[in-house]
Amino acid sequence: MGTKLHYDYQNYLLSNGTVADKLRMVSAGFEVPSGLVDDLMNEVKLNLNQDGGIPFGVSPGSPSSVKETAEILALIAKYKREWPEVIAKMVEFLISRQKKDGGFGESLKIDPYIEDKWGAIGRAFYPVAKSVTWLTGKALEALCLVDYDNEERIRRARDFLLYNQYEDGNWPDFKDQETSDPLATGNILSGLRAAGVNSDNEVYKDGRAALYQHLKNAIEVKSTFDMADLLGAGVPETELEKEVIQSGIVLIVQSQNDDGGWVPLGSKKSDPELSSILAFVVKKERNLLKRNENE
């Protein structure tokens, strides 16, 4: 089996996905129905809470979430000229959630929503009221993509990440966590790249090496969920790295459900959020590999 998706992910996401899931389709460059972008942007505007944030789970009535706001802001960054007011409100919310140490964290209001979605394990990797590394990576990337111009805030977020890496090259989910979490690393590397950290920076190089090793291990045990972090690895620099990316794409393709989506570990039905992320990754990585071959 190659790297082309065989089932109808588009219809699945249009029927079951949130505005964020559909925006991933648009941002990746998939062909979408005429007028969908304007409809989605209007939906983003309607979804905004009064504080400028996107509600947790993109579910109206829920408190604003750094995760949802940063993810959608990154996806609509290229529309900043068309929708400056919406983007300005989202930026204002994000920076309101930056902590004194430079990191970003969720409010206490989010805690029961995290527990409801992920159970006790959610609190282990996604605590509230403290700076979270992978969340900071998402916020930093989004702010840089919309050309947020407060250099001091960008620098503090960047430095929070640069100075909290563990010896294995990965990051903990939060400062002083006992062990690192490889699943945090992809988001962090994307944030550091967006903030202009050079590829020869030792922290970046160590993180990238750790991520490629994690991806390689995940592919060997066929853990499709971990392939969400393929984009965090950046452009492959060696044939071995290219093989990891290609094998990751093949794994995603092979594990697609016949309804067009992907099934999370421990579940029996496709999940729209995971499905939109994996479809996004396949499209983006295939384009990245093509460009890399032509250079």
FIZADREN-284231 format. One record per atom (N, C-alpha, C): z negated, x negated, y negated. Coordinates in steps of 0.001 Angstrom, whole numbers, plus 500000, padded with zeros to 6 digits. Example, Ala and Ser with C-alpha at 12.3 -4.5 7.8 and 13.67 -1.06 7.14 Angstrom:
<atoms>
492200486810505690;492200487700504500;492200486800503300;492920487150502250;492860486330501060;492130487100499970;
</atoms>
This chain:
<atoms>
500000499146501198;500000500000500000;500000499117498761;500790499501497736;500903498696496531;499886499070495475;500300498921494214;499382499150493098;499723500416492316;500548501281492881;500910502529492221;500056503669492755;499491504458491841;498680505600492255;499579506669492859;499148507238493981;499996508156494725;499649509629494520;498442509927494036;498042511313493867;497963511669492377;497951512945492092;498067513429490716;496730513353489971;496431512161489474;495210511942488695;495264512701487373;496472512836486802;496606513457485487;496175514918485508;496678515668486466;496309517078486554;494819517226486859;494291516320487716;492863516378488037;492021516178486776;492380515179485957;491589514878484767;491762515938483689;492974516452483531;493196517499482533;492445518772482902;492270519006484197;491589520223484662;490074520071484710;489601518856484970;488164518671485229;487445517742484256;488186516954483498;487574515917482677;487042516388481341;486123515601480783;485641515816479425;486655515235478447;486381515375477165;487261514790476153;487331513274476316;486236512655476750;486236511197476959;487166510819478101;487133511579479188;487991511298480337;489465511423479966;489781512427479182;491168512639478768;491609511571477767;490695511141476909;491023510081475957;491303508760476667;490661508517477797;490952507301478560;492404507321479040;492856508513479431;494248508652479865;495196508308478720;494898508822477541;495730508574476363;495690507099475983;494485506541475932;494305505155475518;494972504173476474;495006504523477750;495622503641478744;497137503610478618;497704504640477996;499150504672477838;499865505565478825;499122506422479533;499773507375480425;500527508417479599;501591508949480149;502302510038479484;501418511281479513;501281511916478352;500417513097478253;501187514223477569;500743515462477756;501434516594477128;501488516475475610;502541516984475026;502706516960473573;501551517697472893;501026517100471846;499949517728471091;498568517465471634;498467516793472798;497158516578473413;496269515693472542;496842514661471924;496022513744471124;495338514488469979;496094515315469253;495491516081468157;494421517032468672;494691517645469810;493693518556470395;492414517802470749;492567516611471310;491406515817471714;490621515339470499;491333514926469459;490634514460468257;489851515602467610;490429516790467616;489701517954467092;488489518265467959;488635518056469262;487511518291470169;486398517280469927;486772516028469652;485771515010469313;484988515453468086;485710515920467081;485067516367465840;484100517520466108;484508518446466962;483652519588467285;482433519170468105;482594518097468892;481503517631469755;480434516841469004;480769516334467824;479818515501467094;478541516265466767;477416515637467057;476143516191466595;475999515917465100;474983516514464515;474783516373463074;474566514922462660;473992514113463565;473729512719463236;474955511817463423;476076512411463829;477304511643464000;477527511127465407;476588511383466311;476716510902467678;477367511919468603;477901511409469708;478436512271470766;477290512625471711;477143513894472073;476030514282472955;476119513642474341;474979513387474938;474909512808476275;475735513655477248;476563512977478041;477421513688478984;478540514452478316;478723514225477010;479701514979476197;479464516472476414;478195516817476444;477783518196476700;477132518782475451;477772519722474776;477218520303473544;475779520768473727;474948520432472758;473539520793472816;472646519662473269;473232518658473893;472458517495474330;472273516534473158;471222515713473185;471022514744472105;472100513661472105;472299513041470968;473330512017470818;473025510793471665;474090510215472224;473971509073473126;474772507892472598;474153506721472621;474859505495472256;476023505262473216;475784505465474508;476820505233475517;478056506087475252;477879507386475137;479024508273474947;479714507988473610;478913507750472566;479490507516471243;480298506227471214;479747505165471794;480449503880471803;481726503958472624;481666504626473773;482847504726474634;483971505485473952;483652506615473340;484695507405472678;485186506703471420;484285506070470685;484702505344469480;485710504246469826;485474503530470909;486405502480471336;487763503076471699;487751504258472296;489003504893472731;489830505427471566;489171505819470469;489908506387469334;490049505394468183;489689504135468419;489714503133467346;491082503014466685;492140503163467468;493481502996466900;493871504152465974;493054505210465946;493323506341465055;492439506318463811;491915505147463490;490951505090462375;491556505490461029;492846505300460866;493483505720459609;493691507226459550;493948507838460713;494161509284460758;492862510072460702;491781509489461246;490514510210461350;489347509367460815;489443508914459563;488398508012459038;487011508639458935;486947509933458621;485639510572458444;484889510682459773;485613511070460819;484991511182462136;484483509819462602;485324508810462454;484947507466462883;483786506932462062;483767507205460765;482672506741459907;481341507360460344;481367508628460731;480140509293461188;479646508688462502;480578508388463392;480195507804464674;479629506403464484;480222505640463589;479714504298463282;478301504385462706;478102505340461810;476780505509461199;475719505798462255;476064506642463229;475102506916464300;474822505654465104;475875504941465495;475687503748466317;474762502744465646;475007502442464389;474188501416463738;472749501885463535;472544503209463547;471169503724463445;470376503438464715;471085503113465807;470431502849467085;470308501351467384;470615500506466397;470435499065466594;468976498693466362;468423497919467281;467019497518467212;466851496241466385;465608495901466108;465318494697465326;465801493424466000;465850493433467349;466291492230468057;467815492111468115;468503493091467532;469963493058467492;470630493909468549;469874494281469585;470440495096470648;470472496575470283;471085497359471154;471184498804470945;470452499530472067;469828500654471719;469098501417472715;469161502904472430;468889503690473465;468881505141473336;467517505630472839;467504506839472310;466250507431471859;465494508022473045;464228508293472842;463395508887473885;463928510245474344;464659510919473470;465190512242473807;466152512197475001;466752511027475218;467757510895476276;467120510762477663;465850510361477723;465201510022478987;465355511092480073;465032512362479803;465159513362480877;466602513581481328;467555513332480457;468965513498480816;469413512385481763;468911511171481513;469225510044482401;468641510289483781;467377510746483810;466732511008485097;467440512138485848;467884513148485109;468561514276485742;469889513846486366;470582512898485731;471891512471486228;471785511425487331;470874510452487163;470821509331488103;469515509216488879;468554510068488568;467278509979489256;466472508774488794;465532508337489620;464640507229489249;465405505937489014;466510505754489734;467278504513489573;467862504398488170;468102505547487527;468633505528486172;467718504815485198;466426505017485376;465464504375484481;465405502871484695;465829502423485876;465799500993486173;466889500241485413;468092500833485301;469187500130484626;469491500705483243;468890501854482924;469222502549481676;467945503092481020;467013502199480674;465779502648480033;466033503063478582;465137503851478048;465276504294476661;464274503557475778;464497503672474471;463586503120473464;463459501596473529;464440500924474116;464478499466474098;465931499029474146;466182497797473734;467547497286473739;468044497087475166;469244497580475422;469875497475476732;471127496609476580;471261495607477427;472342494630477247;473731495249477365;473981495972478471;475328496521478663;475650497589477624;474635498292477159;474822499287476102;475187498583474787;474546497449474551;474856496647473369;476291496131473437;476736495738474638;478120495306474810;479100496405474436;478824497628474877;479694498755474545;479710499027473042;478521499041472427;478431499311470994;479119498214470184;478900496967470577;479497495837469861;481024495908469935;481555496164471107;483010496264471262;483569497377470385;482939498554470425;483434499693469645;483417499396468152;482324498823467657;482225498515466232;483276497498465801;483518496516466635;484535495509466304;485933496113466316;486189497015467235;487519497628467337;487852498496466127;486829499051465471;487089499848464260;486890499023462994;486789497708463166;486679496768462035;485439497022461179;484334497321461837;483072497460461104;482768496142460410;482455496219459111;482438494990458300;481058494431457944;479995494949458567;478683494363458308;478494493180459260;478845491997458796;478829490806459653;477443490489460200;476418490797459410;475058490474459842;474663491305461070;475016492588461084;474707493439462236;475513493018463461;476781492689463259;477623492224464361;477070490924464935;476675490029464073;476135488736464524;474855488937465321;473975489826464861;472715490038465582;472949490634466965;473910491557467068;474236492130468379;474837491059469285;475735490262468737;476346489168469511;475294488195470005;474403487796469117;473381486811469481;472377487366470483;472081488651470375;471201489276471369;471772489069472768;473074489209472895;473725489024474194;473820487555474579;474190486724473641;474354485298473946;473060484648474416;471922485121473895;470646484470474202;469834485164475297;470423486157475950;469683486846477015;470358486758478374;471292485848478521;471944485638479811;470996484918480768;471070485269482055;470256484587483058;471024483420483681;470320482599484456;470904481364484990;472076481616485941;472121482790486566;473215483064487507;474504483486486801;474470483535485466;475652483900484699;475727485372484346;474922486201485015;474871487624484696;473764487897483681;473612489157483324;472583489552482364;471623490541483007;470399490575482533;469512491672482934;469938492925482173;469500494081482597;469803495299481847;469021495332480535;467868494696480529;467046494611479327;466245493315479377;465769492895478253;465057491626478139;463838491592479059;463673490467479755;462540490207480651;462577491024481945;463703491681482234;463848492310483546;463802491211484609;463204491512485750;462966490472486756;464255489848487279;465262490658487524;466523490135488066;467692490553487177;468806489842487317;470001490191486554;470734491335487254;471643491946486527;472427493062487055;473911492754486854;474629492401487919;476054492080487788;476870493212487166;476398494444487329;477139495578486779;477073495635485254;476173494868484661;476080494831483201;477095493867482594;477516492889483363;478254491742482832;479613492104482253;480364492999482897;481691493355482404;481654493938481002;480721494868480749;480587495466479416;480227494421478368;479387493485478763;478926492459477826;480057491498477465;480817491074478457;481939490170478177;482967490830477262;483225492115477461;484163492828476591;483655492860475155;482346493065474996;481756493059473664;481825491696473006;481543490656473774;481588489295473227;483006488908472823;483993489283473631;485387488994473282;485770489693471989;485393490961471878;485723491735470678;485073491133469430;483896490530469613;483170489922468491;483677488520468160;484682488052468883;485293486775468562;484684485570469235;483874485775470275;483310484640471003;484434483932471746;484543482637471579;485639481866472170;485542481809473689;486695481706474329;486740481656475785;486137480373476343;485974479353475496;485364478105475962;483860478053475690;483303479146475164;481862479240474973;481186479218476348;480158478399476527;479535478219477839;478931479508478386;478321480293477521;477752481572477965;478864482484478467;479942482547477718;481072483387478113;481684482897479420;481882481597479531;482476481022480746;481607481300481969;480294481124481823;479387481384482951;479398482866483337;479433483729482329;479463485167482593;480748485578483283;481839485013482858;483143485328483445;483206484869484905;482696483666485177;482669483158486548;481807484050487434;480668484483486896;479768485361487660;480435486699487941;481162487228486965;481819488520487153;482918488423488209;483717487367488163;484769487218489165;484178487103490574;483046486409490693;482400486292492002;481894487658492463;481316488406491544;480831489754491880;481987490656492315;483109490597491576;484266491418491926;484804491042493300;484867489743493571;485346489261494864;484462489793495994;483144489721495797;482202490230496806;482352491741496995;482533492448495884;482655493906495944;483932494318496671;485008493575496463;486274493869497140;486123493676498651;485403492644499034;485205492360500471;484479493497501183;483566494156500474;482829495270501096;483399496628500682;484570496591500014;485301497799499605;484460498721498714;483812498122497731;483026498897496773;483898499240495563;484544500376495640;485478500782494580;484770500960493244;483556501461493261;482791501702492034;482758500458491146;482590499280491752;482463498043490994;483766497635490310;484892498218490733;486182497873490134;486312498382488705;485363499202488272;485339499633486875;485208498439485938;484705497311486471;484476496127485643;485641495135485651;486767495487486262;487905494563486299;488351494137484897;488362495089483966;488826494762482613;487897493791481902;486634493808482284;485680492904481653;485990491447481918;486739491167482985;487058489790483352;488104489163482443;488828490000481704;489840489465480797;491091489012481538;491926488247480852;493191487782481420;492925486740482501;493493486926483709;493290485929484775;493911484592484390;493178483512484642;493622482181484230;494126481333485397;493851481760486612;494274481008487792;494888481975488802;495551481427489808;496116482270490858;495024482994491635;493883482329491840;492775482969492549;492242484160491766;492140484010490445;491681485122489619;492695486262489646;493968485919489632;495007486945489701;494923487702491026;494633486991492092;494491487632493399;493327488615493416;492231488247492756;491073489146492682;491457490432491954;492147490298490813;492560491465490046;493504492344490867;494492491733491498;495454492494492298;494771493194493478;493855492495494131;493129493095495257;492252494248494785;491683494105493587;490871495185493027;491695496425492745;492897496229492211;493781497367491944;494157498059493249;494503497268494257;494872497832495563;493713498651496143;492493498136496007;491320498861496514;491176500213495812;491379500230494505;491299501494493762;492351502467494275;493574501984494432;494674502835494902;494375503390496290;493892502535497178;493622502947498552;492498503975498660;491585503959497714;490420504842497804;490573506122496989;491742506335496396;491963507567495636;491920508776496551;491265509822496112;491159511062496864;492457511861496718;492750512721497666;494011513456497587;494022514511496484;492864514785495851;492854515692494704;493192514960493407;493414513646493510;493778512838492352;492634512039491772;491399512332492207;490236511648491663;489649510617492614;488454510130492276;487734509171493116;486320509678493344;485806509377494526;484490509880494937;483441508782494765;482371509047494034;481296508058493893;480558507850495211;479918506706495342;479125506402496519;478036507450496695;477936507983497901;476901508969498188;477283510400497868;478515510592497398;478969511941497057;480127512334497964;480456513623497972;481568514108498793;482721514638497947;482525514671496620;483580515211495763;483915514240494640;485120514337494152;485579513445493090;484792513660491806;484631512583491064;483884512610489806;484846512308488661;484954513196487669;485920512992486587;485702511699485780;484436511356485484;484191510159484686;484635508905485434;484189508751486679;484596507600487476;486117507585487641;486694508745487867;488139508835488091;488921508398486865;488488508833485685;489199508442484463;489070506946484213;487906506383484529;487696504947484336;488591504148485275;488664504538486534;489461503783487499;490957503920487233;491413505105486835;492821505275486468;493144504422485243;492232504390484285;492366503564483072;492476502091483446;491615501653484346;491611500257484777;492933499881485457;493418500738486345;494674500448487049;495821500277486064;495938501218485130;497036501152484150;496925499908483283;495750499653482752;495544498512481856;495755497183482582;495229497068483797;495341495810484540;496772495542484986;497480496577485382;498887496391485754;499688495892484561;499436496463483384;500127496010482174;499747494581481819;498459494257482005;497974492911481713;498632491872482609;498753492190483874;499392491271484825;500882491091484506;501544492159484114;502952492066483753;503151491167482541;502316491370481518;502425490536480315;502147489079480646;501154488878481502;500781487516481881;501931486811482613;502685487557483441;503802486993484173;504979486648483255;505102487411482162;506220487202481247;505972486104480218;504742485625480150;504414484590479152;504647483189479710;
</atoms>
